[in-house]
Amino acid sequence: MKKTLLLPLFILLPVLLAQAQYARFGAKAGGNLSSVQGSDGSSNTTNNLAGINGGLILSYEFVSRLAVQGELLYEQRGFVYDAYPISADEALADDHRLHYLMLPVMLKLQKGGLFVEGGPYLGYLIAEATKVKRLDRNTLDDSNPTVLGNYKLSMSDFERWDYGYTIGIGLEMDNGFFVSVHNTGGLTSFSKTLDQKNFGYMLSIGYLLRPPSPDEMMR
């Protein structure tokens, strides 16, 4: 029975291996619009944070128009506190910015110039650059609310590892240049004490080395 099940695989394997198999290298860069989700990430008192992303790409097409793509990216993530209450007298304001190295691994399906891709990512926090201030809640309606001091945070307040999903759609031209839009979402909190998960959108432009021509692949 096992031999019967395995026989079609051994028959199809040479056919699959004869398909367009090649690796493509490239790079991309762009902008992020990130925010926070979770029970401690109220959308009423937090706003989106603009950031940047960029890095290297390795795409391997193992069946025609179907590829596995891995990326090593630098990403800025986080959000903006907008009078986020932490007590009866204090609220937080300003940027909550985190810097990550990201490794998404995606399955990529392409039809003509259009492609869709998605898969998991693994992130590692390399730095934090928060500029959060403590404000007097009684003065929030004033043009210049009273600043009580800085809300001090350090790397020890955050989880170093983050993981989640990424899905995207894009358009690639014949010369290898492409533009893509991705949605990413964390599945675990980046804070050690609060329920706060990364969430955001990425717009990127990039370049992948052109695939070999049919004649080159036959050689």
C-alpha positions in Angstrom: 0.0 0.0 0.0 2.8 2.4 0.9 4.6 1.6 -2.3 1.4 2.3 -4.2 1.1 5.7 -2.6 4.7 6.5 -3.1 4.9 5.5 -6.7 3.0 8.6 -8.1 5.4 10.8 -6.1 8.5 9.2 -7.6 6.9 9.5 -11.1 6.0 13.2 -10.5 9.3 14.1 -8.9 11.4 14.2 -12.1 8.6 16.2 -13.7 8.6 18.8 -10.9 12.4 18.9 -10.9 12.3 19.5 -14.7 10.2 22.6 -14.1 11.7 26.1 -13.8 13.9 25.8 -10.8 16.1 28.7 -9.9 17.0 31.1 -7.2 16.5 34.9 -7.5 18.2 37.4 -5.3 17.0 41.0 -4.6 16.3 43.8 -2.2 13.5 46.1 -1.2 12.8 49.2 0.8 9.8 51.2 1.8 7.6 52.6 4.5 5.5 51.2 7.4 2.4 52.3 9.1 2.3 50.4 12.3 -0.1 50.2 15.3 -0.8 48.1 18.3 -3.5 45.5 19.1 -4.5 43.8 22.3 -6.4 44.5 25.4 -3.8 47.2 26.4 -3.7 48.8 22.9 -6.9 50.9 22.8 -7.5 52.4 19.3 -9.1 55.4 21.0 -5.9 56.5 22.8 -3.3 55.3 20.3 -2.4 56.3 16.8 -0.4 54.9 13.9 3.4 55.3 13.7 5.2 55.9 10.4 8.5 54.0 10.0 10.8 52.5 7.4 11.7 49.0 6.3 14.3 47.4 4.0 16.4 44.4 3.4 17.4 41.4 1.3 15.3 38.8 -0.6 16.0 35.2 -1.6 13.2 33.6 -3.8 13.4 30.0 -5.0 10.9 28.9 -7.6 10.5 25.1 -7.3 7.4 24.8 -9.6 6.5 27.1 -12.4 5.1 30.4 -10.9 5.2 28.9 -7.4 8.1 29.9 -5.1 9.2 30.0 -1.5 10.6 33.5 -0.6 12.6 34.4 2.4 13.5 37.9 3.5 15.9 39.4 6.0 14.5 42.9 6.9 15.1 45.8 9.2 11.7 47.2 10.3 10.6 50.1 12.5 7.4 49.2 14.5 5.4 50.6 17.3 2.6 53.2 17.8 1.9 56.6 19.2 0.3 57.2 22.6 -2.5 59.8 22.4 -3.5 60.7 26.0 -3.3 57.0 27.0 -4.5 56.9 30.7 -2.3 55.0 33.1 -3.8 56.4 36.3 -6.5 58.9 37.5 -3.9 61.7 37.2 -1.5 60.7 34.4 -1.7 59.9 30.7 1.0 59.0 28.1 1.8 60.7 24.9 4.3 60.5 22.0 6.2 57.8 20.1 6.6 54.2 21.2 9.2 53.0 18.6 10.8 49.6 18.3 13.5 48.3 15.9 13.4 44.8 14.6 15.2 42.3 12.4 12.5 40.3 10.7 12.7 37.0 8.9 9.4 36.3 6.9 9.2 33.1 5.0 6.4 33.1 2.4 4.8 31.0 -0.2 4.5 33.1 -3.4 2.1 32.5 -6.3 2.5 34.6 -9.4 0.3 35.0 -12.5 1.7 37.2 -15.1 3.0 40.3 -13.3 0.6 39.9 -10.4 1.7 38.0 -7.3 0.3 37.1 -3.8 2.3 35.8 -1.0 2.0 34.9 2.7 3.4 33.0 5.6 4.9 33.3 9.1 7.6 35.7 10.3 10.1 35.7 13.1 11.3 39.0 14.5 14.1 39.9 16.9 14.1 43.2 18.8 17.4 45.0 18.4 16.7 48.4 19.9 14.0 50.6 21.4 13.7 54.3 20.9 10.6 55.4 22.9 10.0 59.1 23.5 6.9 58.7 25.7 6.0 61.5 28.1 3.8 61.5 31.2 1.1 64.2 31.1 -1.2 65.7 33.7 -4.6 64.4 32.8 -6.2 67.5 34.3 -4.5 69.7 31.7 -5.1 67.6 28.6 -7.7 70.1 27.3 -5.1 72.9 27.5 -3.1 73.9 24.4 0.1 72.9 26.2 -0.6 70.0 28.7 1.6 69.8 31.7 4.5 67.4 31.2 5.2 65.5 34.4 8.3 63.8 33.0 9.4 60.9 30.8 7.9 57.5 30.9 11.1 55.5 31.2 11.3 52.2 29.3 14.3 49.9 28.5 15.0 46.8 26.5 14.3 44.7 29.6 10.6 45.8 29.4 10.1 44.0 26.1 10.2 40.5 24.7 13.1 40.1 22.4 11.3 37.6 20.1 8.2 38.3 18.1 6.3 36.1 15.7 3.2 36.4 13.6 1.9 36.4 10.0 2.5 38.4 6.9 0.3 38.5 3.7 0.8 40.6 0.7 0.0 41.4 -2.9 2.2 43.0 -5.5 3.0 43.7 -9.1 6.3 42.7 -10.8 7.5 44.0 -14.1 9.5 42.0 -16.7 12.7 43.8 -15.7 12.5 42.5 -12.1 11.3 45.7 -10.4 8.2 45.3 -8.2 5.9 47.1 -5.8 4.1 45.3 -3.0 1.8 45.9 0.0 1.8 43.7 3.1 -0.2 43.3 6.2 1.6 41.9 9.2 0.2 41.0 12.6 1.9 39.7 15.8 0.6 36.7 17.6 2.4 37.4 20.9 2.7 40.5 23.0 6.0 42.5 22.6 5.5 43.9 26.2 6.4 41.8 29.2 3.7 43.4 31.4 1.0 44.5 28.9 -1.1 42.8 26.2 0.3 44.7 23.2 0.8 43.1 19.8 2.4 44.5 16.7 0.2 45.2 13.7 0.8 47.2 10.5 1.0 47.7 6.8 4.1 47.9 4.6 4.5 49.5 1.2 7.7 48.5 -0.6 9.5 48.8 -3.9 12.3 46.4 -4.8 14.1 44.4 -7.4 14.6 40.7 -8.1 17.2 39.4 -10.5 15.4 38.5 -13.7 14.6 34.7 -14.1 16.6 32.8 -16.6 15.2 32.5 -20.2 13.8 29.1 -21.4 16.9 28.7 -23.5 19.2 29.3 -20.5 17.2 26.8 -18.4 17.6 24.1 -21.1 21.4 24.3 -21.0 
